Every structure is written in C-alpha cells, then in structure tokens.
Amino acid sequence: MDLALNVLEIIENDPKINISEIASLTGRSDREIRDCIGELESNGTIRKYKTVIDWDKVNNGYVYAVIEIKVSLERETGYNVVADRISRFPEVRSVRLISGDHDLSLTVRGRSMKEVAFFVAEKIATLPQVQSTATHFVLKTYKEDGVLLHEPEHAHRLSIVP
Amino acid sequence: MKRMLISDVVQSVPPSGIRRFFDLANQLPEAISLGVGEPDFVTPWHIREACIHALETGYTSYTTNQGLPELRREIAKAFCRDYSVDYDPDDEILVTTGVSEGIDLVVRSILNRGDEVIIAEPCYVSYKPTVIFAGGSPVTVATDLKNDFRVTADQIKEKITEKTRAIMINYPNNPTGATMGKKDLEEIADVAIDYDLLIISDEIYDKLTYDGKHTCFSSLNGMKENTIVFNGFSKSHAMTGLRIGYALGNSEIIGAMTKIHQYTMLCSPITSQMAAIDALRNGDAEMEKMVREYDRRRHLIISGLNDLGLDCFWGKGAFYVFPSIASTGMTSGEFAERLLLEKGVAVVPGDVFGDCGAGFLRCSYAASRDDIKEALLRIGEFLASIERVVQYNPPISGLE
C-alpha cells in the first residue's frame, strides 16, 4: 500500500497519534513518516487537524443551521465572488455550491437561534447577489464528519474462539 | 441405561484442548482478549442492511440445496476475476453453512474406513476430529518456525501410504499466520498428481494476505480437477455469525457433498445467502479497508512481541501471530494460563492446534490497536516478573 495513503488513513481518524506509532503501524522509520507528513502538509493535502465535538453535550453549546441560498450570477466571476464573501464570515462553517433548487448551501453556527436568524437576515440576505434564503435549524446531529455521535457498537464476541 | 450411550468413534476424540481454557477465560470477562478467531469489526452496514431487506421482503424460506443460483453465479464471477479459475455455478459450487460444514462434507464424501488424510499442523482444531468422525485416519505433518510454518512437498511425501486419499492444507494459516508462495504450492501439486491425491484447501483467509498475492490452489496448472477449495464470508467480510461458506471443485465430489448436505443441513440460511450476494457485489471497499487496518495491527504486534524477546516470525496472512515462548521455559498452557490469571490477557496455547504448536502462543490481532498495545504492555510486565531460561537483551531503543 502507498505510504502516503496509509498515513492519511491513519491520521484522518486519529490526528493525535505520534510519529513513532505511525512508524510501527506501517513498518517504516520515524524519519520516513516525518518526511511523508511534512510533504503532505506542505503541498496542502493535509489542511488542518480537527476535532469532532458533540456540542449538545456542552452547556451553552452552539446552534447550527443549514442555509440554502439563491444568488444572481455575475458575468465572468460566476459564483466565486459571492461565495468568497460569504465564506469570510466566521459564523459560516461551510460553504458549498450545490445542484437543485438553490445555488449555495451554508452551515452557520451561533450561540442561539436568534443570533443565527439575525446573522442571516442582516449579513447574508442583504448581500446584493442574494435573491432568497431558506434557513433550516439543526435539531439533532446523528453523524458528523463520518463519526457517529452515539455510543459505538462492538462485535458481540466470545473471549476465546478457535 | 446399561449400554454405553456414546459411540466408540466419538469417544475416541478427546475434548478440544481449547475448551478448558475457554471456560477459564469466560470467568474473567474484563480480560483483554487476543484469543479470538474472528474479526472485531461488525459486519459492514450495507451487508446487514441487505439482511434486513431480505427479511422485510419475505426471504425466509428454504433455498435449493446447493444455494441460491444468484449467489453461486456471483461466487463463480469472483473466482474468475480474482484467480482466473472457472467454476460452473450449476454443478461445481456448493454453498455451505460455514467452511466447517464443507470440510465435514468433503471427508465424508471421499473417505472409506481407514483411509488416511495428511494434515499440515498446526491447524484449525476441527480438521482431525472431522476426519475421525468420517471413519478416516488423520496423519499429521509438523511444520516449524525454521521454515516459517510452511509445509514442504518432501514432508508430505514421507507420510504417503497406500491408504492416503487427500492432503489438507490451510494457507493463509490459522493459527500461525503463515502463507505459501506459488512455487511452494506447485511442488505440493506435483505430489498430489504423482500419487493421485485430492487437495483439500481451506482458503478462508485468502483476502487477508499482506505483502503479496494469494495463490488459489485450483488455479495451479492441472489442479482444478484435483482440488476442493473452501472459502466463505466470515473473515473477509466479518460475517462469522451469518454462517456462509462454500466449496468449489469437480462436479462428482461437489455432487456427493451436496447429497450429504441435502439430508443434513438442507440449505444454508437464506437471509445469510442474500447478505453474501450483497457482500460480493458491493463489499470490496469495506473489505479492503479492514485488510489495511489488519496490516497495521500486524506490524504493531509482531514488532512489539519481537521487542519483548518473544521470537515471532513475520507471517503474511490471516490475523494471527505465533510467537515462541521457548525462552521462558514454560509450556504453552502454563504461560497462557498465568498470563490470563496474573495479567488479564487471553491468548491461546499453541499446542491446542497440534503437538508441534507446543512452545508457541496464538495471538489474534483481530483486536483494537488500544487492546493490542495494552496487551503488549502487560505481556512485557509478565515476562519481567518471571525468570527467563534464556537471557534476553532488549533492543536499544531510540534508534531510527
């Protein structure tokens, strides 16, 4: 198996793992692993090491909403200018160009439903390119970034099997 | 009742050596187990979903004795794709309730009373008893660490008599993790042809081969007619409890096996067969992901055991390693029992799988990385607490 792919698969699920452990899992030296990760970081393959948090478990956690937007297109620049403008708000966690009835799909995070609603009304809906918005508040998250947000399941095995 | 209730042949087989150890381990549910011969992954969701769908849409009946035609066609397609061997789904494939049933069927189909089957040891615990129950006589060949637990053509030749009917092998191997290269297998194929013997090849771990490619025995020149290949879904797709295996071979033997199967098992559970179809059609990506993870754990556990001074060869298959505990001077049973009671780590004594497994342990790496790391730590503590027969110098750490 390609070393870079192997390393990516390991750290995607466990960014806290240390270099020597990756080395022992792949049968390579520490130096090879360090070089490999260095290369993946510098060429932009690895963007960031992130933590998946179940904010519902935290008091005063966050409120999330999915916002769908229709925009009017500009000549030459297309969707990029408006998408870039929206992306710069720290409240906006993700921005995607989508197919279907709407053009852009955003995830917005705030401290309360009111805060999110006002943010959309004041900052997003008022952008000249934005024709309409539809706000869907997230009531419960079951899976985030490939991680199930409930107790993981285990195989029901006997402790000794031939 | 005054008469003896149990037949002579059943009485002649001693209870499995693993039994007592199993009972002991069950009293310690908190122990970390490296003693399990099945994946720690739960069956991939798309396969379970196919099971649920099958139940919802009323697939709860018998199937044809040989198994669903659709499943047999998918199996034939997979063997053609993976090993370039063509099997006719109509009469060269039998779907069984796990490989264990298939092994029982083949020995019952081919053996007359007193016929011999050569079995390479260490081996899965059912092989010898199954041959005995079928009225045959198992003749074992001992493989060893010196040869990375591969059986050689010469070893087999030495054991051949007029009564020999078949050679039973299992690579990738449970319990050693050993694999055989194409050339090694060809030498055994030559012996089979020279002496007109059937090869019974249990290849249930074929997909769990690391650093190299598995060679299917029947893909060797001229061996399709002389080989019954066994495989299934338990290990490759983490489907042990669904109990689906299959046998591939010439129509005469498959026909005989089907005859026994129809009067005993009738057919394999239809829900599981439906799941197996989905596993073959859509299961490659999840399977490959599991294999990559096993390979990482293999590196972790083999280097870990060797660093602790337990001589462990780099097996390239299945999910087992077979470290030697010769340096401790203990027997396998003594070591495993003390390790379980004193440190809460369950492994299987090597001699459970044959006499030549004495002085070894079977450790399964179908366990989470955290469990493997913790188990290695505790094995280290255990080794430090006992007196070694052979002095061991730990490697100098910190070198890259």
Interface residues (C-beta under 8 A of the other chain):
Chain A: M1 N6 E9 I10 S24 L25 T26 G27 S29 D30 R31 E153 H154 A155 R157 L158 S159 I160 V161 P162
Chain B: S16 I18 F21 F22 A25 N26 L28 P29 A31 S33 G35 V36 G37 E38 P39 D40 F41 V42 Y124 V125 S126 N174 A238 K289 R292 D295 R296 R297 H299 L300 S303 G304 A346 V348 V352 R369 E400
